Amino acid sequence: DVTARPFSTHISFFPTDLITMDSSDDEPIVKKKAKKIKIKADPDGKAAKKRKREEPDAAPTSSSSPAKKAKTKGLKKLDRAERLQYAMQAFLWWNAKEPPEGCQWLTMEHAGVSFPEAYVPHGIKMKYDGQPVDLTPAQEEAATFFAAMDPDGMHLGNPKTGKIFIKNFFADFKQELGKKHVIKEFSKCDFGPIRDHLNEQKIIRKAITDDERKANKEDRNQAMFKYGFAIVDGHLEKVGNYNMEPPGAFRGRGEHPKMGKLKQRVIPEQVSLNLSECSAIPRCPIPGHAWGDVRHDPTGQWLATWKENINNQSKYMQLAAQSSFKGKSDRSKYSKAAKLCDKIVHIRKSYKKDLKSKDKETRQLATAVWVIDRLALRVGGEKDTDEEADTVGCCSLRVEHLHFDPNKEGGDSKEIELEFLGKDSMLYKQTIDFGAAMYNADNGMGSQVFENLRKFCSKKKNSEEVFDAINPTMLNNHLKQFMDGLSAKVFRTYNASRTLQEELYKTEAAAGWNRLTAGEKVVEYNNANREVAILCNHQRSVSKAQETQLENLGGKIETLKKQKKTLKGILKCLNADKASKIPLKKSEKTMAEEVTKMIEKAKKLKEKAKTNDEKIKATAADEKAKERKREVADKKFQQAHLWEKVPTKDQVIKRIQNWNSKIAKAEMDLKHKDDNKEVSLGTSKINYMDPRITVAWCKRNEVPIEKVFSKTLRDKFNWAMAVEPEWEFSGKIA
């Protein structure tokens, strides 16, 4: 029986053993071997004479000899995390043997789930009706969850979401308090003392010393080495979410009807593990507890599962995005979308014919497929708005989401404004002109779709569904007639990949493309990426930090332009022999020394701080030093164009050219950031655009892949890196 096997049988190559490796494992092999060499005493020098006789005549040496000048470059010292990363990269899953059909793995071993630490009461009392209230540790923890919320934030600061949040929180809080507790009304509750305590703790934590920061990092690494890796079919894989979600107040996205409810602490008895029968069962990390279940299901990719209490949904611990499981899934997804390249003409011909069908169900199916294909909408599905946010897709569109002739143009206007909350409660609001050439060229049937939608909405209430004769299951079954596995999601992947490829081809065909720098080509790539993001409605809200960044960048450009004007004035002075009128740079040495002293003083205060008051004082000194450092950096920037001595004409001309480049780059950065501030380019890259299109484009145009793919994406799509420069997204690759 697997469950009866003692933990001591844990195989020796499991990553948890890496924690106990001695420090010599971090040393280069050459250095380790050097330690084993023993040198015996040779007082008479006999051994040295013998070696000299045996050695061939050495070439004469001189101080100018290249061999003597060259420095031997030592081997790079890798830490444990880097060694593990190299070990995982060495496994090329696309060249490995596939497990039996229906199985995801043959053997799998992991260390289970890491649970958050138990709650430690802080003893700060909240007030009710102006009086301090005694709370149990569990009650205090719940009150602390609410106190941690920003009163002016996106949840409590919004009047609409604030009401939902408070209502749900207080209902769960009263349940935790019990019927006999003195707290009865939320309006009399004052969480201020706890909120003040939490804010003070944030300030105290900022007083952390370098040694404490290093120790914290080491603790995190210890947990990562223990729980963050799995052995699957004999090779190392990284685990994605090995940390159990901590308890707290549920936030949700958008106007989620359950925001504010209390997420309960998950205990090991609620967790089921999935591993192979030959693997040792990991110890439960919490004393006095045990795993709820241990399964051996090779058909599943999950490592652990449990149910959360908010929506009663199953949560899973799985391998990370760069794992072989995810890689196989991604490659299969994009290859399936590529198959659509050969099928799309037939599918479009079929639904165009059915758009005029007299059968209501057939006509609605055809119209829905047109909308999914041309507008890239998600399929949508029925939702219980008491349990989930009211997000919709194509099949769940209601009459209230379609506004005909929104600009009141009258006549033959074929415009419809679509406005609804899509996935993750992101607003979809676009005006579609179904009479436009782009929807009617090559028999696109845009005008017919407009007429169909108008008929579907006719004589219906705002709350009724537009596509009342079909549902997502019927739609997906209809699509499977054309291609195995075809669904609405495959259309989104196909359209995203196809759009990216076509947009990139357009830029490459433009005049002067080959004269562009790598940075300018990346801007064009991002423009193509943005077209995909707009098509798929991948939006994001603009944060205060983004707005500040844009303002700062705009200010930087203005300063650079003023400095360039000053440089031109300096050049005129030099040409007119008026060197005395040239402004010179003021010494920055005093300012730099002042900042260094302030930083050192703050560092010493942090190291000496023992009490909370001392830590708060140290944090204040540190913040003051950072502010002064920013001021000095700004002053340096303000006179960065100047010299300490009168420059030559050549120096000024060269600096003007340099400033032209700086201004052009800053303006390009500002445009890029401003254009993309409300568009999420990353979502398309991660989930919808075939990465092989990007890799091939980078190779064709000699653009480093790291310019467009972060390290995370390069690791995730390692299987795509070997494609040829002329690779194309087409039916041939499927």
C-alpha positions in Angstrom: 0.0 0.0 0.0 1.5 3.3 -1.1 0.0 5.3 1.8 1.7 3.0 4.3 5.2 3.5 2.9 7.4 5.6 5.3 8.7 9.0 4.2 12.3 7.8 4.7 12.1 6.0 1.3 12.1 9.4 -0.4 14.4 9.0 -3.4 17.8 10.6 -3.1 17.6 12.7 -6.3 14.5 14.6 -5.3 15.2 18.4 -5.3 14.6 18.7 -1.6 18.0 17.1 -1.1 19.5 20.2 -2.7 18.8 22.1 0.5 21.3 20.0 2.4 24.1 20.3 -0.2 27.3 21.7 1.4 28.7 25.0 0.2 31.3 23.4 -1.9 28.6 22.5 -4.4 28.6 26.2 -5.3 32.3 26.1 -6.3 33.6 25.5 -9.8 34.8 21.9 -10.5 38.3 23.1 -11.2 38.5 24.7 -7.7 37.1 21.5 -6.1 39.8 19.3 -7.8 42.5 21.7 -6.7 41.6 21.1 -3.1 42.5 17.4 -3.4 46.1 18.0 -4.5 48.6 17.4 -1.7 52.0 19.1 -1.8 54.7 17.4 0.1 57.6 19.3 1.7 60.7 19.4 -0.4 63.4 21.2 1.7 66.4 20.1 -0.6 64.6 21.1 -3.8 65.2 17.7 -5.3 61.8 17.4 -6.8 62.0 20.8 -8.3 65.4 19.9 -10.0 63.9 16.6 -11.3 60.9 18.4 -12.8 63.3 20.9 -14.4 65.3 18.2 -16.1 62.2 16.5 -17.4 60.6 19.7 -18.8 61.5 20.7 -22.4 63.3 23.9 -23.1 60.9 26.7 -22.3 60.4 29.6 -24.7 62.1 32.9 -23.5 59.7 35.1 -21.7 59.5 38.9 -21.6 57.3 41.5 -19.9 55.5 42.2 -23.2 54.5 38.5 -23.8 50.8 38.2 -24.6 50.6 35.0 -22.7 51.8 36.7 -19.5 49.4 39.6 -20.0 46.3 37.5 -20.6 44.2 36.8 -17.5 42.7 33.4 -17.0 38.9 33.8 -16.9 37.5 31.6 -14.1 34.3 29.5 -14.5 31.1 31.3 -13.6 29.9 30.4 -10.1 26.3 29.2 -10.3 24.0 29.2 -7.4 21.5 26.3 -6.8 18.6 28.0 -8.5 20.8 28.6 -11.7 22.0 25.0 -11.7 18.4 23.8 -11.5 17.4 26.1 -14.3 20.1 24.7 -16.5 19.0 21.2 -15.6 15.5 21.9 -16.7 16.6 23.6 -19.9 18.6 20.5 -20.8 15.4 18.5 -21.2 14.0 18.9 -24.7 10.5 17.5 -24.3 9.7 17.7 -28.0 12.4 15.2 -28.7 11.4 12.8 -25.8 9.3 9.7 -26.1 5.6 10.3 -25.6 3.8 8.5 -22.7 1.0 6.0 -23.6 -2.1 7.5 -25.2 -4.3 9.1 -22.6 -1.5 9.4 -20.0 0.3 12.6 -19.1 3.1 10.9 -17.3 4.4 7.5 -16.1 6.1 8.6 -12.8 5.6 11.8 -10.9 6.9 12.9 -7.5 6.7 16.2 -5.7 6.8 17.6 -2.1 3.1 18.7 -1.7 1.8 22.1 -0.9 3.3 24.9 1.2 0.8 26.3 3.6 0.9 29.9 5.0 1.9 30.4 8.6 -0.7 30.4 11.4 -2.1 33.8 12.3 -0.3 35.6 15.1 -2.7 38.0 17.0 -1.5 41.6 17.3 -3.8 42.5 20.2 -4.9 45.8 18.7 -8.6 46.3 19.5 -11.2 47.7 17.0 -13.9 50.0 18.3 -17.7 49.6 18.3 -19.8 52.6 19.1 -16.6 54.3 20.3 -15.6 51.6 22.7 -12.7 49.0 22.4 -14.0 45.5 21.7 -12.5 42.2 22.7 -12.1 39.7 19.9 -10.9 36.1 19.7 -7.8 35.5 17.4 -10.1 34.2 14.6 -12.3 37.3 14.9 -9.4 39.6 15.1 -7.9 38.1 11.9 -11.2 38.7 10.1 -11.3 42.3 11.3 -7.7 42.7 10.1 -8.6 41.5 6.6 -11.1 44.4 6.3 -8.7 47.0 8.0 -6.1 46.0 5.4 -8.3 47.3 2.5 -7.6 50.8 1.3 -10.7 52.9 2.1 -10.1 54.9 -1.1 -9.1 51.9 -3.2 -11.0 50.3 -6.2 -13.2 48.2 -3.9 -14.2 50.4 -1.0 -13.6 53.7 -2.7 -16.1 52.9 -5.5 -19.7 53.5 -4.1 -21.2 50.6 -6.1 -18.6 48.0 -5.3 -18.1 49.4 -1.7 -21.7 48.5 -0.8 -21.3 44.9 -2.2 -18.0 44.5 -0.4 -19.2 45.8 3.0 -22.5 43.8 2.9 -20.7 40.5 2.2 -17.9 41.1 4.6 -20.1 42.0 7.5 -22.4 39.0 6.9 -19.4 36.7 7.2 -17.9 38.7 10.1 -21.1 38.5 12.1 -21.2 34.7 11.5 -17.6 34.6 13.0 -18.6 36.8 15.9 -21.7 34.8 16.8 -25.3 35.9 17.7 -24.5 37.0 21.3 -21.6 39.4 20.3 -22.0 43.1 21.0 -21.3 44.0 17.4 -24.6 44.3 15.5 -24.3 47.2 13.0 -21.5 47.9 10.5 -22.0 51.7 10.8 -20.8 51.6 14.4 -17.7 49.7 13.6 -14.3 51.5 13.7 -11.4 49.5 12.2 -9.2 52.6 12.4 -6.9 51.4 15.3 -6.1 48.2 13.4 -5.6 50.1 10.1 -3.2 52.5 11.9 -1.3 49.5 13.3 -1.0 47.9 9.9 0.3 51.1 8.4 2.8 51.4 11.2 4.0 47.9 10.5 4.6 48.7 6.9 6.9 51.6 7.9 8.7 49.3 10.4 9.2 46.6 7.7 10.9 49.2 5.5 13.6 49.5 8.2 14.9 46.0 7.3 18.6 45.7 7.1 20.6 44.1 4.2 21.3 41.1 6.4 17.7 40.6 7.3 16.7 41.0 3.6 19.3 38.4 2.7 17.9 36.0 5.4 14.4 36.5 4.2 15.4 35.7 0.6 17.2 32.6 1.9 14.0 31.5 3.7 12.0 31.9 0.4 14.7 29.9 -1.5 14.5 27.1 1.1 10.7 26.9 0.5 11.3 27.0 -3.3 13.9 24.2 -3.3 11.6 22.1 -1.2 8.2 22.7 -2.9 9.0 24.3 -6.2 10.2 21.3 -8.2 8.8 18.0 -9.3 10.3 14.9 -10.9 8.2 13.8 -13.9 9.3 10.7 -15.8 12.8 11.1 -14.5 13.4 14.8 -15.4 13.1 18.0 -13.4 10.1 20.3 -13.8 9.2 23.6 -12.1 6.0 23.8 -10.0 3.8 26.8 -10.6 1.7 27.7 -7.6 3.1 25.6 -4.7 2.1 28.2 -2.1 -1.5 27.7 -0.8 -3.6 30.8 -1.1 -3.8 32.6 2.3 -7.1 33.5 3.9 -8.4 37.0 3.4 -11.3 39.1 2.1 -12.3 38.0 -1.4 -11.8 40.8 -3.9 -12.8 39.4 -7.3 -12.8 41.3 -10.6 -15.1 44.1 -11.6 -18.5 44.1 -9.7 -18.2 40.5 -8.5 -21.3 39.7 -6.4 -19.2 37.9 -3.8 -16.5 40.4 -3.1 -15.9 41.0 0.6 -16.7 37.5 1.6 -14.1 35.8 3.9 -11.8 33.3 2.2 -11.2 30.5 4.7 -7.9 29.0 5.6 -7.3 25.7 3.7 -6.0 22.8 5.8 -4.2 19.7 4.6 -7.3 17.5 5.1 -8.9 19.4 2.2 -6.1 18.7 -0.1 -5.7 15.7 -2.5 -2.3 14.9 -3.9 -1.6 13.2 -7.3 1.6 11.3 -7.7 2.8 7.9 -9.0 2.5 4.7 -6.9 6.3 4.3 -6.8 6.8 7.7 -5.3 7.1 8.5 -1.6 4.2 10.4 -0.1 5.5 13.8 1.1 5.2 14.6 4.8 2.3 16.9 5.7 4.1 20.2 6.7 1.6 21.0 9.5 2.0 18.9 12.7 -1.1 17.1 13.7 -2.6 17.1 10.2 -2.7 14.7 7.3 -3.4 14.9 3.6 -7.0 14.4 2.7 -6.4 11.9 -0.1 -3.5 10.6 -2.2 -4.4 9.6 -5.8 -2.4 8.0 -8.7 -4.0 9.4 -11.8 -1.6 9.6 -14.8 -4.4 11.1 -17.0 -4.3 14.3 -15.0 -1.7 17.1 -15.1 -2.5 18.4 -11.6 -0.2 17.8 -8.6 -2.7 18.8 -5.9 -6.3 19.9 -5.7 -8.7 21.4 -3.1 -12.0 23.3 -3.0 -12.2 27.0 -2.1 -15.2 28.2 -0.1 -16.2 31.3 -2.0 -17.4 29.8 -5.3 -17.0 26.1 -4.2 -14.7 25.6 -7.2 -11.8 23.2 -7.4 -8.3 24.8 -7.4 -5.2 23.0 -8.7 -1.5 23.0 -8.1 0.1 22.5 -11.5 3.5 22.7 -13.2 4.8 26.1 -14.2 4.2 27.8 -17.6 7.7 26.6 -18.9 7.0 22.9 -18.1 6.6 20.2 -20.7 2.9 19.8 -19.9 2.2 23.5 -20.7 4.5 23.4 -23.7 2.7 20.4 -25.2 -0.6 22.1 -24.6 0.5 25.3 -26.2 2.0 23.7 -29.3 -1.1 21.6 -29.8 -3.3 24.7 -29.4 -1.4 26.7 -32.0 -1.2 23.8 -34.4 -4.9 23.3 -34.2 -5.5 26.9 -34.9 -3.1 26.6 -37.9 -5.3 23.8 -39.3 -8.0 26.4 -39.6 -6.0 28.1 -42.4 -7.0 25.3 -44.8 -10.6 25.1 -43.5 -11.5 28.8 -43.1 -12.6 29.3 -46.7 -15.1 26.3 -46.5 -16.4 27.4 -43.1 -17.0 31.0 -44.3 -18.7 29.8 -47.4 -21.0 27.6 -45.3 -22.0 30.3 -42.8 -22.5 33.0 -45.5 -25.0 30.7 -47.1 -26.8 30.0 -43.8 -27.0 33.7 -43.0 -30.1 33.9 -45.2 -31.7 30.6 -44.0 -35.4 30.6 -43.2 -34.7 28.4 -40.2 -34.2 30.6 -37.1 -31.7 28.3 -35.4 -29.6 27.9 -38.5 -29.6 31.6 -39.1 -28.6 32.4 -35.5 -25.8 29.8 -35.6 -24.4 31.3 -38.9 -24.7 34.9 -37.4 -22.9 33.8 -34.2 -20.1 32.2 -36.2 -19.7 35.3 -38.3 -19.5 37.5 -35.1 -16.9 35.1 -33.5 -14.9 34.9 -36.7 -14.9 38.6 -37.7 -15.2 40.4 -34.3 -13.2 37.8 -32.3 -15.8 37.7 -29.5 -15.7 34.9 -27.0 -18.5 32.3 -27.1 -20.1 33.3 -23.8 -22.3 31.2 -21.6 -25.1 31.3 -19.1 -24.1 32.6 -15.6 -25.7 32.9 -12.2 -25.2 36.6 -11.5 -25.7 35.9 -7.8 -22.6 33.7 -7.9 -20.5 35.3 -10.6 -19.9 38.7 -12.2 -22.3 39.5 -15.1 -19.8 39.0 -17.9 -21.1 38.0 -21.4 -19.9 36.7 -24.7 -21.5 36.1 -28.1 -24.2 33.6 -27.1 -25.1 35.4 -24.0 -25.5 38.9 -25.5 -28.7 40.6 -24.5 -30.7 43.3 -26.4 -29.5 45.9 -23.9 -25.9 45.3 -25.1 -26.6 46.4 -28.7 -27.3 50.1 -29.5 -28.4 50.5 -33.1 -27.4 53.8 -34.9 -25.7 55.1 -31.8 -24.8 58.4 -33.5 -28.4 59.1 -34.6 -27.4 59.3 -38.3 -30.6 57.8 -39.5 -31.2 56.7 -43.1 -29.3 53.6 -44.1 -26.9 53.6 -41.1 -25.7 50.1 -40.3 -23.7 51.0 -37.2 -24.2 49.0 -33.9 -22.5 49.9 -30.7 -21.6 46.8 -28.7 -21.2 47.5 -25.0 -20.9 44.8 -22.3 -18.5 43.4 -19.7 -16.3 40.7 -21.2 -13.9 38.3 -19.4 -12.4 39.6 -16.2 -15.1 42.3 -16.2 -13.2 44.3 -18.9 -15.5 46.6 -20.8 -16.0 45.9 -24.5 -17.3 49.0 -26.1 -16.9 49.3 -29.9 -19.0 50.8 -32.7 -19.1 48.4 -35.6 -20.2 49.7 -39.0 -21.6 46.5 -40.6 -22.0 48.5 -43.9 -18.2 49.2 -44.1 -16.2 47.7 -47.0 -14.0 45.7 -44.6 -17.1 43.6 -43.6 -18.6 43.4 -47.1 -15.7 43.0 -49.5 -15.4 39.6 -51.1 -19.0 38.8 -50.2 -18.3 39.5 -46.5 -22.0 39.7 -45.7 -21.7 42.5 -43.1 -25.0 44.1 -44.2 -26.8 40.8 -43.9 -25.5 40.2 -40.4 -26.7 43.7 -39.4 -30.2 42.8 -40.7 -30.1 39.5 -38.8 -29.1 41.1 -35.6 -31.9 43.7 -36.0 -34.5 40.9 -36.5 -33.1 38.9 -33.5 -33.6 42.0 -31.3 -37.0 43.0 -32.6 -39.9 42.9 -30.2 -37.7 41.7 -27.3 -37.2 43.2 -23.9 -33.7 44.6 -23.0 -33.1 41.7 -20.7 -33.8 39.0 -23.3 -31.0 37.3 -25.2 -30.2 38.1 -28.8 -29.4 34.5 -29.7 -32.3 32.9 -27.9 -32.4 29.8 -30.1 -28.8 28.6 -29.5 -26.3 28.1 -26.7 -22.5 27.6 -26.5 -22.8 23.8 -26.6 -24.9 23.9 -29.8 -22.5 26.4 -31.4 -19.4 24.3 -30.6 -21.0 21.1 -31.8 -21.9 23.0 -35.0 -18.3 24.0 -35.5 -17.0 20.5 -35.0 -18.7 19.5 -38.2 -16.0 21.4 -40.1 -13.0 20.3 -38.1 -12.2 18.0 -35.1 -11.7 20.0 -31.9 -12.9 23.3 -33.6 -14.3 25.8 -31.0 -14.9 29.5 -30.7 -11.6 29.8 -28.8 -9.7 28.2 -31.8 -11.1 31.1 -33.9 -9.6 33.7 -31.5 -6.2 32.0 -31.6 -6.4 31.7 -35.4 -7.4 35.3 -35.9 -4.8 36.6 -33.5 -2.0 34.7 -35.1 -3.1 35.5 -38.6 -3.5 39.2 -37.9 0.0 39.4 -36.3 1.6 37.7 -39.3 -0.2 39.8 -41.9 0.6 43.1 -40.0 4.3 42.1 -39.7 4.4 41.3 -43.4 3.0 44.8 -44.2 5.7 46.5 -42.2 8.4 44.4 -43.8 7.2 45.4 -47.2 7.2 49.1 -46.4 9.8 51.3 -48.1 12.9 51.9 -46.0 12.3 48.9 -43.7 15.9 47.7 -44.0 17.2 51.1 -42.8 15.4 50.9 -39.5 17.3 50.1 -36.3 16.4 47.1 -34.1 14.6 49.5 -31.7 12.5 51.0 -34.5 11.6 47.6 -35.7 10.4 46.6 -32.2 8.1 49.6 -32.3 6.5 48.3 -35.5 6.2 44.9 -33.9 4.4 46.4 -30.9 2.1 48.2 -33.3 1.2 44.9 -34.9 0.8 43.4 -31.5 -1.5 46.2 -30.5 -3.8 45.5 -33.5 -4.2 41.9 -32.2 -4.9 43.2 -28.6 -7.6 45.6 -29.9 -9.1 42.8 -32.0 -9.3 40.5 -28.9 -10.3 43.3 -26.5 -7.3 42.9 -24.3 -7.6 46.0 -22.2 -6.2 47.2 -18.9 -7.0 50.1 -16.7 -4.5 53.0 -16.5 -2.8 53.1 -13.1 -1.7 56.3 -11.2 1.9 55.1 -11.6 1.5 54.9 -15.4 0.0 58.4 -15.5 2.9 59.7 -13.4 5.4 57.9 -15.7 4.0 59.5 -18.8 4.1 62.9 -17.2 7.7 62.5 -16.2 8.7 61.3 -19.6 7.0 64.3 -21.2 8.9 66.6 -18.8 12.1 64.8 -19.7 11.6 65.5 -23.4 10.9 69.2 -22.8 14.1 69.4 -20.7 16.1 67.7 -23.5 14.8 70.1 -26.1 15.7 73.1 -23.9 19.2 71.6 -23.4 19.6 71.1 -27.2 18.7 74.8 -27.7 21.3 75.8 -25.1 23.9 73.6 -26.9 23.2 75.4 -30.2 23.6 78.7 -28.3 27.0 77.5 -27.0 28.1 76.6 -30.6 27.1 80.2 -31.7 29.2 81.6 -28.9 32.2 79.5 -29.9 31.9 80.6 -33.5 31.7 84.3 -32.4 34.7 83.9 -30.0 32.4 84.7 -27.0 33.6 81.9 -24.7 32.9 84.0 -21.6 29.2 83.8 -22.2 29.1 80.0 -22.2 27.4 78.5 -19.2 29.5 75.9 -17.3 28.5 72.9 -15.2 28.4 73.4 -11.4 30.3 71.0 -9.3 28.2 67.9 -8.3 30.8 66.5 -5.9 29.3 68.2 -2.8 25.8 67.1 -3.5 26.9 63.5 -4.2 28.9 63.4 -0.9 25.9 64.7 1.0 23.6 62.0 -0.4 26.2 59.3 0.4 26.4 60.5 4.0 22.6 60.5 4.3 22.4 57.0 3.0 25.1 55.7 5.3 23.5 57.4 8.3 20.1 55.7 7.4 21.8 52.4 7.0 23.5 52.7 10.5 20.2 53.7 12.0 18.6 50.6 10.5 21.3 48.3 11.9 21.1 49.8 15.4 17.3 50.0 15.5 15.8 47.6 18.1 12.5 49.1 19.1 9.6 50.0 16.8 10.2 53.8 17.4 13.8 53.4 16.4 12.8 51.5 13.2 10.2 54.2 12.3 12.9 56.8 12.8 15.3 54.8 10.6 12.7 54.4 7.8 12.1 58.2 7.9 15.8 58.9 7.5 16.0 56.4 4.7 13.0 58.0 2.8 14.6 61.4 3.3 17.9 60.1 1.9 16.1 58.6 -1.1 14.2 61.9 -1.7 17.5 63.8 -1.6 19.1 61.3 -4.0 16.2 61.9 -6.5 16.7 65.7 -6.2 20.4 65.4 -6.8 19.8 63.1 -9.8 17.3 65.7 -11.2 19.9 68.5 -10.8 22.5 66.3 -12.5 20.1 65.8 -15.4 19.3 69.5 -15.6 23.0 70.3 -16.3 24.0 67.0 -18.1 24.4 68.9 -21.4 27.1 71.3 -20.0 30.9 71.0 -19.4 33.0 71.9 -16.4 35.4 73.7 -18.9 34.8 75.6 -22.1 34.3 72.8 -24.8 35.6 72.7 -28.3 33.3 73.1 -31.4 33.7 69.4 -32.2 32.6 68.4 -28.7 29.5 70.6 -28.9 28.5 69.3 -32.4 28.9 65.7 -31.2 26.8 66.4 -28.1 24.0 68.1 -30.2 23.9 64.9 -32.3 23.8 62.8 -29.1 20.9 65.0 -27.8 19.0 64.5 -31.1 19.2 60.7 -30.6 18.1 61.1 -26.9 15.1 63.2 -27.9 14.1 60.8 -30.7 14.4 57.8 -28.4 12.4 59.5 -25.6 9.7 60.6 -28.0 9.5 57.0 -29.4 9.2 55.6 -25.8 6.5 58.2 -24.9 4.4 57.4 -28.0 4.8 53.6 -27.4 3.8 53.9 -23.7 0.9 56.3 -24.5 -0.5 54.2 -27.4 -0.4 51.0 -25.2 -1.4 52.4 -21.8 -4.9 51.0 -22.1 -4.0 47.9 -24.2 -2.6 44.7 -22.7 0.0 43.5 -25.2 1.1 40.6 -22.9 -2.1 38.7 -23.0 -1.9 38.2 -26.7 1.7 37.1 -26.5 1.1 34.6 -23.8 -2.2 33.1 -25.0 -3.2 33.9 -28.5 -0.3 34.7 -30.9 1.7 31.7 -32.2 5.2 32.4 -30.7 6.8 30.9 -33.8 5.6 33.9 -35.9 7.6 36.2 -33.5 10.7 34.0 -33.5 10.8 33.8 -37.3 10.3 37.6 -37.6 13.1 38.3 -35.2 15.4 36.0 -37.1 14.5 37.5 -40.5 15.0 41.0 -39.3 18.0 40.5 -37.0 16.1 41.7 -33.9 17.2 40.0 -30.6 14.4 37.9 -29.3 14.8 39.4 -25.8 13.6 42.7 -27.3 10.1 41.3 -27.7 10.0 38.2 -25.4 10.8 38.5 -21.7 12.8 35.7 -20.1 9.6 34.2 -18.8 8.2 34.0 -22.3 11.5 32.6 -23.7 11.4 29.8 -21.2 7.7 29.2 -21.8 8.1 29.0 -25.6 11.5 27.3 -25.7 10.0 24.7 -28.1 9.4 27.5 -30.7 13.0 28.9 -30.7 14.4 26.6 -33.4 12.1 27.6 -36.3 13.5 28.9 -39.6 13.4 32.6 -40.5 11.0 31.9 -43.3 8.5 29.9 -41.1 4.9 30.7 -41.7 1.7 30.2 -39.8 -0.3 28.0 -42.2 -2.0 24.6 -42.5 1.3 23.0 -43.4 2.5 23.1 -39.8 -0.5 21.4 -38.3 
